[in-house]
Amino acid sequence: MPLISIIAPVYKCADSIDELYARLTKTLPQISHDYEIIFVNDGSPDDAWEIISLLAKNDKKVKGINFSRNFGQHNAITAGLELAKGDWLIIMDCDLQDQPEEIIKMHNKCMEGYDYVAAIRKDRKDNFVKVWFSKTFYFILGYLTGVRQENRVGNFGIYHRKVIAAVLSMKDYVRYFPSMVKWVGFNYTCVEVEHSQRKTGKTSYSFYKLLKLALNVILSFSDKPLKLTVKFGFFLSLLSFIYALYIIVRVVLFGSVVLGWSSLIVTLTFFFGIIIFLIGLLGLYVGKIFEKVKDRPRYIISEKLNYD
């Protein structure tokens, strides 16, 4: 039977870990009795690590990874993937919005010959702001990268080892799993799954964090914003040329005309704003290069459980 690896990043969801473990241990034997459950504690401020430690002590199939601080969900996913040994790897959130029982449906679909199957949340149980932001973000990301993105698809899915090996070979400093797995290709499909309400606590993704993540992902996965600035600059130059022709014709037909100060100030302010914006955009890309050149580790592990 194949070795199944479950990777679940943990942050502010200590109250759901025990139930997640119980439901996984009930579901996974229907696929294979050879499995491992990897909990990656991403610097969670609650008692998540104590709960994980207790589970790992009582069940050797439970493995724990404890970060030295919070490094982010997608770095936690990367750590779990790098230490997982499974033939098939399953990524899911720890807050029980991804239901363990849906793993069987995705696994059965994979057995039809797919390299990975991603879960489509049929009816997302997130708040309106998060759903709207997700739709907008994926629309913009799809436009900038040229790869269509589905806003109802998250991290939840089952992936063959070769797909994960390809994802891990990507040396991107900014990790965003849904876009990375879409980029590597392979034969994949999606299945609709039930999405649950978060039972305890609230999401750690505030609007500011979502906006920061979206900006990082867009800058890391696409250089199209820079290309758009070139087009925008050409468009402004064309407008300036047309306006210059208009002034020449007006002077020839009506003589010299003194232009108003208001229009001059508005024009200068507009162009200075555009210049500052473009310099700032270029600075963001330079900042990403700086982060990459430093070559710092994406995460630091302070403790591991049930790893030989």
Secondary structure, DSSP 4 states (H G I P E B T S, - for coil): -PPEEEEEEESS-GGGHHHHHHHHHHHGGGT-S-EEEEEEE-S-SSSHHHHHHHHHHH-TTEEEEEESS---HHHHHHHHHHH---SEEEE--SSSSB-TTHHHHHHHHHTTT-SEEEEEESS--S-HHHHHHHHHHHHHHHHHHSS---TTEEEEEEEEHHHHHHHHT---SS--HHHHHHHH--SEEEEEE-BPPP-SS--S--HHHHHHHHHHHHHHH--HHHHHHHHHHHHHHHHHHHHHHHHHHHHHHH---PPPHHHHHHHHHHHHHHHHHHHHHHHHHHHHHHHHHHT--S--EEEEES--
